Amino acid sequence: MRLTSLRLRLVVVFALVALTAAVSASGIAYWLNRNTVLDRTQNAALQDFRKALEDNTRSLPLRPRCAELQDAARQMASGPQNYTVLLIGEDRAGKQCAATTNKDLLTPSTVPQSLRNAVDQVRPVDENNHDAHHLYWQRNEVGDVPYLIAGAKVTGGGPTGYMMKSLATERQDLSSLGWSLGIATALALVGSALLAQAAATTVLRPVQRLGYAARQLGEGRLDTRLRVTGTDELADLSRTFNRTAERLQQRVEELSGREAASRRFVADMSHELRTPLTAITAVTEVLEEEADSLDPMIAPAVQLVVSETRRLNDLVENLMEVTRFDAGTARLVLDDVDVADQVTACIDARAWLDAVELDADRGIVALLDPRRLDVILANLIGNALKHGGSPVRVSVRTEPAEPAAGAPAGEAPEGATAESAAGGDPARVEGEREPGGGQLVIRVRDHGPGIPEEVLPHVFDRFYKASASRPRSEGSGLGLSIAQENAHIHGGRISASNHPEGGAVFTLRLPMDTSQPADEDERGDRGERPADAGQGAEDGR
């Protein structure tokens, strides 16, 4: 049981309540029994001592001899109470005589002075007090043994008597009673803990089932339901959970149906647009070739039609790619890729060699999908060229699988350049891929105004355009989103930040060895429409 678990708290509360009740009951019982035992023993001894003192000193002369006092003390001590007796008187010669039945235990010097003073005190006789002397007592310990000591003076000038009775038997009885009550308290504590455990199990079992069902529901198993028994509060809670789960399942099914319908609509629309777009594209290509021979008044309109047709074609291709990601049908076609060659080929194919600076060593080989990597690079570099400022610098590095502690992944440290933030190149063998370890880091930096802080969280959102800061934007708003999806399908990610010296920095991190074995559907590569997917299968870009 965890220290914060409800079961442990229930057991502790039950145990504390039982302990408090048992200790209180045991303490009260011990206190009542102790007073009863001591009062009974004390009263019996005092009454016997009073009667014995009266009976055995009645026949003594006013000034008895020491032998007579000794005989009287012996007779008093021979009673059933078994106490020690000390008689103190004056003989005929006026000499004080002390007769005791145990010289080692009870002598005039062992009698407490406070008791002697109280016994010797003479009280005035009136209607409320008929005797000048009273019987006094107190409890003392002698050598760790409790004793009852009492004393009285015979009225009319007789001797003074003291008695001392051991209370060891009563202490032993009370000790036995205390042990018994302690054992009873311990048993009550154990019983309460067992009872608390049983009660906690009874109460927490439905709660545990509810927690398990909630976890199952959170993992997407919307058909999870609880078996309801009884009519108590926990049963009501289970019924409420079942009703909530049922409504949630209905709502999710409704939303999933709407989302599937929306995806199918976008896919069907994109697919249906491809046929007329193919014809329009062919016509615009012819018009573009004949642009020089057209009327100068018509040429701008032709150029506008050509550029907008290309944008529309790119938008349709991007929409088809997005629907594949949403439907989960996008697959990787993995191959060993020399990253430097791949980046060079991407830049060269788009005639960006004069506007892009490449910092990449040959021999960095990673297991990736080269076509999807080309899509990512084209989007990042094209975005930097279109919205940033020249020159655009692309750096390729390898780093350990886990980023350094304290440095956010994908962001350059304050005051560092993009190249230094990438870290030094680890030793590697030319043309060989490190199996299973490390990650590929590609940084694309421009020298433009950078990205406003309020825009940074949204740069990878679909159809997002920061029109205020990027007025020259002519894209569809899907490029960076598609690049991020392609990074995710590789098990990587793309992050955006601003460089301390100005400009935006996009950082692509991919595993050197993509372990997700997935082959692109051949129909998708050929541009065929899967019968069960309801969407176009050609990749955008």
N, C-alpha and C positions, 0 to 999 in steps of 0.2 A: 504493500500500500504506500502510495506517495504521501509525503508529509502534508500536502494540500488536498488530499482526496476527501470526498464527502464521507466515505466509509470510515476512514480513520477519525474524522471529526465526530461522527456519530458514536463510535466506540469510546472516544475520550470523554464525550459529554455524558454518556451513560455511566462510564466508570466514575467520573467525578461526582455525579449525582448519587450513585450507590455508595461511594466512599464517604461522602458527606453525611448521608443518612445513616450508614453503618457506624461511623465514628461518633456521630451525635447520639445514636441509640446506645452504643456501647459505653460512651462516657457517662450518660445519664444512669444507665444500669449499674455501672461500677460505683458511681458516686452514691447512689441510693443503697446499694448493698454494703458499701464500706461504712456508711453512717449507721446502718442497721446493725452490722456485726459489732462495730466498736461500741455503740451505745448499749447494746445488750450485754456485752462483756463488762463494760465499765459499770453499768448500773448494778449488775449482779455482784461485782466485786466490792463496790462502795457500800451497798446495803449489807453485805456480809461483814465487811470491816466495821461498819457502824454498830451492828448488833454484837459482834464479838468484842469490840472495845467496851461496850456498855456492860456486857455480861461478865467479862473477865476482870474488869477493874472495879466492879461494884463491891466485891468482898475485900478489896485491898484497903489497908489503912491509909490515912491521909499522907503519911510519910513512910512508904513501904521500903523494905530492904531491897537490895539489888537482886538477891536470889528470888524474892517474891515477884519482882518485875520480870525476871528471866522466865520464871515458870508461866507467868501470865502471857508473855510474848509467845512462848512455845505452844501454849494451848490455842492462842488465836491463829497461829500459822498452820495448825494441824487441820484446819477446816477444808472444805471441798474446793475452795477457790485457789489454794496452793499459791499464796503470796508470802512475801517476806515481811516480818513485822519488826518495828523499832519502837520501844517504849522509853520515854525519858521522864524521870521524876527526881525528887529530892528525898534522901533518907533522913533518919532522925537527927543525924549530925549536921544536916544542911548541905551535905555534899551531893552534887548532881550525879545521877546514875543513869547509864544508857544501856538497855538490854536489847540485843538484836539477835535474830535467828540466822543471820548470815553476815559475818563481819566483813567479808570481801565485797559485798554488794550494797548493803544499807547500813550506814553509820551517820551520826549527826553531821559529819562533814560532807557527805554525799547528797544530803537533802538540799534542794535548791533554796537559796536565801529568800527568794520571793515567796516561796511556799511557806517557809518558816515564819516570815513576817505576817502573812495572811492568817496563819493558824494562831499566832500569838495575839492577834489584834482582838481587843475587847470591844464589843458593840453594845451600845446602850439598849437596855431592855425596855420595851414599851408594848403597846397593844398590837403592833405590827411585827415586833421581833421579840420572841419569847425566850431566846437563848443568847447568852453573851458571847458564845463561841460557836462557829460553824465548821462544817466539813468542807475542805478545799482539795482540789485535785489538779493535776496537769500531766501532760505526756512529754516524756523525754526519751532520748536515745542514749544508751550506755554501751559503748563498744559495738555500734551498729545494730543493737537490739532495742526495739521499742519497749518502753515500760510505762505503766500507769502508776503515778506516785500520788498518794493522798495522805492527808493528815488532819487530825482533829484533837482538840483539847477537852478533856473530861470536865464537864461543868461541876463546879463546887470545889475545885482545888485538887482534882485528881491528876494523874500523869498525862503527858502528851503522847499520842500514838501516831505512828507513820506506817504506811504499808507500801509495798512496791511489787507490782504484779507484771509479769512478762506478757507482752502482746505478740510474741514471735509466732505463735500458732495462728493468730488472726491475720498477721502479715502474710504467712504462707498461704492461708486460704484465699486472701485477697489477691495474691500473686497468681495463684491458680485460676481464679476468676478472671483476672486481667488477660492471662494467656488464652483462656477459652474465648473471651470476647475478641481478642486480636485475631485468633484463628477464624472465628465467625466473620469478622470484618473482611479478612482476606478471601474467604470463600464467597462472601457476598460480592466482593470486587470481581473475582474470577467469573462468578455467575452472571454478573451484570455485563461483563465484557462479552461473554458467550451470547447472552441475550441481545446485546447491541449488535453483535456480528450477525445473528439470525435476523434481527429486525432490519439491519442495513441491507442484507442480501435480499430480503423481501421487498424493500423499498427501492433499492438501486437496480435490481434486475430489469424492471421496466424502463428505468432511466438509461441503462446501458443499451438496451434494445433500441431505445429512441435515438441514442447517440450513434449507434451503428447504422440505423436506417438513415439518419441525417447525412452521415458520411457517404453512404451508398447513393443517396439523392444528389449530394454534391459532386459525385463522380459521374453523374449523368444517367444513372439507372432510375429513370423517372417512374418505373412501375413498382418501386419499392413501397410496401405497405406493412403496417403493424397489425398483429393479431390482438384484438381488443377483448379483454375479459374483465368482468366486474363493473361496478358503477362508481368507483371512487374517483378522486381528482386525477390520478395517473391514467385511469381509463379515459377520462374526458380529454386529457392531453393527447393520448394516442389517437383518439377520434379526430381531434383538431389537426394533428399531423397528417392523418390519412386524407382528410378533406383538402388540406393545403397542398399535399403532394398530387392529389387528383387534379386540382385546379391548375397547378403548375404544369403538369403533364399536358393537359389540354391546351394551355397557353403556348407551351413550347412547340407542341405539334402544330398548332395554328401558325406560329411564327416561322417554324421550319418549312411548312408548306408554302407560306408566302415567299420566303427567301428562295426556296427551290424554284418556285414559279418565276420569281424575278431573275434568277440566274439563267433559267431556261429561255426567258424572254430575251435577255441580253444576248445569249449565245445564238438563239435563232435569228434575232435581228442582225447580229454581226455576220452570221453565215449568209443570210439572204442578201445583205448589202454587198457581199463580195462579188456576186455575179454582175450586177450593174456597174460596180466600181471597176471591175476588170475591163469592161467595155469603155467606160469613161476614161480610164487611165490610158488605154490604147489611143483614144482620140486625142487626149491632151498631149501625148508624146508626139503624135503627128503634127498637132498645132505648134508645139514647141519647136520642132524641126523646121517648120515653115514660118517661124516668127519673123525672120529677116525680110521675107517677101510680103508680109502683111501690111495693110494700111497703118501708118503710124497712129491713127486714132483708135485702131482696134487692138494693137499690140499690147498695151497695158492691161486691157481686159483679158486677153489671152493669157498673159503671165499670171494674172490673179487667179484665173481658173486653174491653171497648172499647179500653182502653189497650194491652193485650197484643196484641190483633188488629192495631192500628196498628203496633206494634213489629215484629210478624211480617211485616206487609206491607212495611215499610221494609227489613227484613232481606232478604226475597226480591228486592226491587228492587235492593238493593246487590249481592247475589250475582250477579244477572244482569249488572250493570254490570261487576263484576270479571271475569267470564268473558269479556266482550267485550274488555277490555283484555288479558287473558292470551292470547286467540286472535288479537289484532292486528286485529280487525274494527272497532274504534272509529274513527270519522271525524269530521272537523271540518266544520261548516257556517259558513263565515266571513262576517262582515258588519262594516261600520263601526259601532262601538259608542261612544256617549258614556258614558264610564266612570262619571261622576258620576250620570247618570240610571240606569244599570244598578244601581249600588250602592243608590241610593234606592229603586228598584223592588223589589230583593231584600229590603230591610229592611221596606218598607211591606207587601209581600205576606205577611210573617210576623208583622206587628203588633209590630215591635221598635223602632218610632220613639222611644218614650219611654225605652228602655234603651240606645240607641246614639247616640253623638256622631259626626257625619260631618264630616270636614275634606277637602273635595274641590272643586276649581274646575271649573266647567263649561267645556266646550270641549276636554277631553282626549279625543281620538278615537283608537281603536286598532282594528286589523283582527283581530277575535277571533270565537270561537264564543260568542254571548251565552248560550245555554242552559248550556254547560259552565262559563262564568264564573259564572253564577248558582249552579251546584252548588258551585263552590269557595267563593264568598262565603258561601253558606248554611251550609256545614260549618264554616268558620272562625269566623264570627260566632256561630253557634249553639253551637259548642264553647266560645267565650269566655263567652257568657252562662250556659251550663250549669255549667261547671267553674271559671270565674274569678270575678272580682268586678266589680260595677258601679262606675263606668260603663265601658262598652266603647267604645273610640275607634277609628274607622276613618279612616285618612288615605290619600289618593291623590296620588302624585307621579310625575314622570317624571325619569329619570336617564340619563346616557350609557350606551352599550351595554356598556362595560367598567366594572366597579366600580373605585373609587379604589384605588391601590396601597397595600398594607399593611393594608387594612380587609377583614375577611372578609365575603364576600357574604352579605347577608341578616341581619347582626347589627349592632345599634346599638353605637357606640363607648362605652367605659366612661364613665359619668357624663353621657351625653347622653340627651335625651328621644327618644321614638320619632319625634316630628315633626322635631326637628333632625337626627336621623340620616338622615332621608330626603333631606336636601339641599334647596337652594333650588329654586324652580320656574324652569326655563329659559323664556326667551321663546318664546311659541307663538302662532299665529294662531287666533283663536276659531273653533271648529268644524272645523278642518283637521287632518288626520293627517300627521305628519312621515313622509315616505316612507323606509322602509328603515332609519332610525336611531333610537337610543334604546330605552329599555325602560320599561315600566309597572311601578311599585312600589306595591303596596297593603299597608299594615301594619294589622294588627288587634291592638290591645292591650287587655288587661283589667287590672283592679286587684285581682286575687286573690293567693293565696299564691305563685303562680309554679309552675314545673315543676321537680321535683327533678332534680339533675344526672344521676343514674343513669337517669332516665326519658327525658331529652332524646333520646338516640340511637334510641329505640324508638317515639316518638310517631306515626310514620307507618307502623309495622308493622301488618299486618292482624291483627285480633282482639286487639290489645294493649290492656289496660286496667290503668292504674296504680291498682288498687283501694285500695292503702294510702293514697295521697295524694288520690285522687278517690273517696271512698266513695259519693258520690251519682250515680256514673256509671250510666246506664241505656241507653247506646247499644250498638250491635252491635260496635264496634271497627273498623268499615270506613270511617267517614266521612272521616277524615283521609287514609287510604290512597287513597280514590277521588279526593279533592281533589288529592293529589300526582300521581296518574296523569293527571288532567285538565290539570294544569300542564305535565307532561312532554309530553303530546301537542301542546301549544301551543309547545313548545320552551323552556319556562320551568321554574321550580322553586319550592318552598315551603321555607322554613327556619324553625326554631323556636328561640327564645332567651328568656332572662329579662331583664327591664328592670332597670337598676340601682336604680330607685326602687320596684321591686316590680311583680309581675304578669308575665304571659307575653306575648310578642310573636311573632306569626306574620307572616312577610314573604313576600308573593307577588311574584315577578318574572316578567313576561311580555314578549316582544318587542312593540314597538308595531305592527310589521307582520309578522304570521305568514305566512311564505312557503310553508307546507305546504298546497298546494291539495288539499283533500279534502272531498267532499260526503257527508253522512250518507246512508246507505242508506235509501231511501224506505220500505222494508219495516220497517226498524228504527224510523223515526219513527212509523209506524202501529201498531207493536207486533206485526208479523207475525213468525213464526218462520222464519228462513232454512233452507231444506231442507238445505243443505250445511254449515251451521255447527253444528247440533246444540245450539243454545242459544237462550234468549230474547233478543230484540233490543231490548226497551224499556230506556230509560235509567233508572237509579235517581234518586230525588229529582226 
